[in-house]
Amino acid sequence: MPLLVVILFLIFYIWLSKKVVRRAVSQSKKLGGNHKLAGWMAGILMYSLILWDFIPTHFMQQYHCATDAGFTVYKSIDQWKQENPGVAETLTPIDKPDWIKNDNLTRVQLNQRFAWEFEDSIHLFKIHEREQRIVDIKTGEVLARNVDFNTGVGNPYVSADSIRDYKWWIKVDSCPRFGSKSKWLVNNDSFIDFYMKSKHIKGVR
């Protein structure tokens, strides 16, 4: 659905909504009813037909961001190297690893000892959760974990799975970082930093 079609539809819908509200007010005045209430009810009805999920979708995404999202380090690279002396020097990054998918879980091997895993799940109002982990392949131990949430609205110009992907007004790609850096940084490192240090551990000082 081209952007122009979406814009034209919204313009038409706004025009139609105004007509419906005015008609409701007019009819209510003729019948001697509460025309203000009739106008509000008509407006809420027209709003709900298209935008009913705007408030609950944004609310649920922000709720999960506040309660469940963030970056956690369970064991630093330095701690791991201390517990595994001499091993880091034997590890080399894998440039073109296989992406092994099992249901909602995908694993990508970073080197001979570490893997990057990410798992997707869907919550109420189609809020998408992505949990990423750095895992010690040998022991199964999770060294770091990152959890983020988005509203599950895709890019209609790339791939549109449903009409929801055209609802740009509910599109949020991730939890806010501004003002909550402590949730996304551990010792000034983000999950991406930890990922790179795990993959190139031989060169980490």
C-alpha positions as CSV (number, residue, x, y, z in Angstrom):
1,M,0.0,0.0,0.0
2,P,1.8,3.2,-1.1
3,L,2.3,6.0,1.4
4,L,0.1,8.3,-0.8
5,V,-2.8,5.9,-0.5
6,V,-2.5,5.8,3.3
7,I,-2.3,9.6,3.5
8,L,-5.4,10.0,1.3
9,F,-7.3,7.5,3.4
10,L,-6.5,9.3,6.6
11,I,-7.5,12.6,5.1
12,F,-10.8,11.1,4.0
13,Y,-11.3,9.4,7.4
14,I,-10.8,12.7,9.2
15,W,-13.3,14.4,6.9
16,L,-15.8,11.6,7.4
17,S,-15.3,11.7,11.2
18,K,-16.1,15.5,11.2
19,K,-19.2,14.8,9.2
20,V,-20.4,12.0,11.5
21,V,-19.8,14.2,14.7
22,R,-21.6,17.2,13.1
23,R,-24.5,14.9,12.1
24,A,-24.7,13.4,15.6
25,V,-24.8,16.9,17.2
26,S,-27.4,18.1,14.7
27,Q,-29.7,15.1,15.2
28,S,-29.3,15.4,19.0
29,K,-30.4,19.1,18.9
30,K,-33.4,18.2,16.8
31,L,-34.5,15.5,19.3
32,G,-33.8,17.7,22.3
33,G,-31.0,15.5,23.6
34,N,-27.6,16.3,25.0
35,H,-25.8,17.4,21.8
36,K,-22.4,17.7,23.5
37,L,-22.6,14.1,24.7
38,A,-23.8,13.0,21.3
39,G,-20.8,14.7,19.7
40,W,-18.3,13.2,22.1
41,M,-19.8,9.7,21.6
42,A,-19.6,10.0,17.9
43,G,-16.1,11.3,18.0
44,I,-15.0,8.4,20.3
45,L,-16.7,5.9,18.0
46,M,-14.8,7.2,14.9
47,Y,-11.6,7.4,16.8
48,S,-12.0,3.8,18.1
49,L,-12.6,2.3,14.6
50,I,-9.0,3.1,13.6
51,L,-7.0,4.2,16.6
52,W,-8.5,2.0,19.3
53,D,-5.1,0.3,19.9
54,F,-3.0,3.5,20.0
55,I,-3.1,4.1,23.7
56,P,-3.0,0.4,25.0
57,T,-0.2,-0.5,22.5
58,H,2.1,2.4,23.6
59,F,1.2,1.8,27.3
60,M,2.1,-1.9,27.2
61,Q,5.3,-1.3,25.3
62,Q,6.4,1.4,27.9
63,Y,5.3,-0.9,30.7
64,H,7.5,-3.8,29.6
65,C,10.4,-1.3,29.0
66,A,10.1,0.0,32.5
67,T,9.7,-3.4,34.2
68,D,11.5,-6.1,32.1
69,A,13.9,-4.5,29.6
70,G,17.6,-3.8,30.0
71,F,21.2,-5.1,29.8
72,T,22.6,-7.4,32.4
73,V,26.1,-8.8,32.8
74,Y,26.4,-12.0,34.9
75,K,30.0,-12.5,34.3
76,S,32.5,-10.0,32.7
77,I,35.0,-11.0,30.1
78,D,37.8,-10.4,32.6
79,Q,36.2,-12.7,35.1
80,W,35.7,-15.4,32.4
81,K,39.4,-15.1,31.4
82,Q,40.5,-15.5,35.0
83,E,38.4,-18.6,35.4
84,N,39.7,-20.0,32.0
85,P,43.4,-19.1,31.9
86,G,45.0,-19.3,28.5
87,V,41.8,-20.2,26.7
88,A,41.1,-16.7,25.2
89,E,44.4,-16.8,23.3
90,T,43.2,-19.9,21.4
91,L,39.9,-18.4,20.2
92,T,39.5,-16.9,16.8
93,P,36.3,-15.1,15.5
94,I,34.1,-16.9,13.0
95,D,33.5,-14.5,10.1
96,K,30.6,-16.3,8.3
97,P,28.9,-18.4,10.9
98,D,25.7,-20.4,10.3
99,W,22.5,-19.1,11.8
100,I,20.9,-22.1,13.5
101,K,17.2,-21.6,14.1
102,N,15.0,-23.7,16.4
103,D,11.5,-22.3,16.7
104,N,11.8,-18.8,18.1
105,L,15.5,-19.3,19.2
106,T,18.4,-18.5,16.8
107,R,22.0,-19.2,17.7
108,V,25.1,-17.7,15.9
109,Q,28.5,-19.0,16.9
110,L,31.0,-16.1,17.5
111,N,34.1,-18.2,18.1
112,Q,35.1,-21.7,19.4
113,R,33.7,-20.9,22.9
114,F,31.0,-18.2,22.6
115,A,27.7,-17.9,20.8
116,W,25.1,-15.1,20.4
117,E,21.5,-16.2,20.9
118,F,18.3,-14.3,20.4
119,E,14.8,-15.3,21.1
120,D,11.5,-13.6,20.1
121,S,8.2,-13.8,21.8
122,I,4.9,-11.9,21.6
123,H,2.9,-10.3,24.4
124,L,-0.6,-8.7,24.7
125,F,-1.4,-6.1,22.0
126,K,1.3,-7.8,19.8
127,I,4.2,-6.3,21.8
128,H,7.4,-8.0,20.6
129,E,10.1,-9.0,23.0
130,R,13.6,-9.9,21.9
131,E,16.0,-11.4,24.4
132,Q,19.6,-11.6,23.4
133,R,22.3,-13.6,25.2
134,I,26.0,-14.3,25.0
135,V,26.5,-17.9,26.0
136,D,29.5,-20.1,26.8
137,I,29.0,-23.0,24.4
138,K,31.0,-25.4,26.6
139,T,29.2,-24.8,29.9
140,G,25.9,-23.3,28.7
141,E,26.5,-20.4,31.1
142,V,24.9,-17.1,30.1
143,L,27.5,-14.3,30.5
144,A,25.2,-11.4,29.4
145,R,21.6,-10.8,28.6
146,N,19.8,-8.0,26.8
147,V,16.0,-7.6,26.6
148,D,14.2,-5.1,24.4
149,F,10.6,-4.5,23.3
150,N,9.0,-3.0,20.2
151,T,5.4,-2.6,19.1
152,G,5.6,-5.2,16.4
153,V,4.9,-2.9,13.5
154,G,7.1,-3.7,10.4
155,N,8.2,-1.6,7.4
156,P,5.4,-1.7,4.8
157,Y,7.9,-0.9,2.1
158,V,9.9,-4.0,2.9
159,S,7.3,-6.5,4.0
160,A,3.8,-6.0,5.2
161,D,2.2,-9.0,6.9
162,S,-1.0,-7.2,7.9
163,I,-2.8,-3.9,8.0
164,R,-1.1,-3.3,11.3
165,D,2.2,-2.7,9.5
166,Y,0.7,0.5,8.0
167,K,-0.2,1.9,11.4
168,W,2.8,4.2,11.6
169,W,1.3,6.0,14.6
170,I,1.9,2.9,16.9
171,K,5.4,2.1,15.5
172,V,8.1,2.0,18.2
173,D,11.3,0.1,17.4
174,S,12.8,-0.3,20.8
175,C,12.7,0.9,24.4
176,P,13.8,4.4,25.1
177,R,17.5,4.8,25.9
178,F,17.5,8.5,26.7
179,G,17.3,9.1,30.5
180,S,17.8,5.5,31.4
181,K,21.4,4.8,30.3
182,S,22.0,2.7,33.5
183,K,19.6,0.1,32.2
184,W,21.5,-0.3,28.9
185,L,25.2,0.2,30.0
186,V,27.3,-1.9,32.4
187,N,30.7,-0.3,33.1
188,N,30.0,1.9,30.1
189,D,29.6,-1.1,27.8
190,S,26.4,-1.8,25.9
191,F,25.3,-5.3,24.7
192,I,26.9,-4.6,21.3
193,D,30.2,-3.8,23.1
194,F,30.0,-7.1,25.1
195,Y,29.2,-9.0,21.9
196,M,32.3,-7.6,20.1
197,K,34.5,-8.3,23.1
198,S,33.2,-11.9,23.3
199,K,33.8,-12.5,19.6
200,H,37.2,-10.9,19.5
201,I,38.2,-12.0,23.0
202,K,41.7,-12.9,21.9
203,G,42.4,-9.3,21.3
204,V,40.8,-7.9,24.4
205,R,43.2,-6.5,26.9
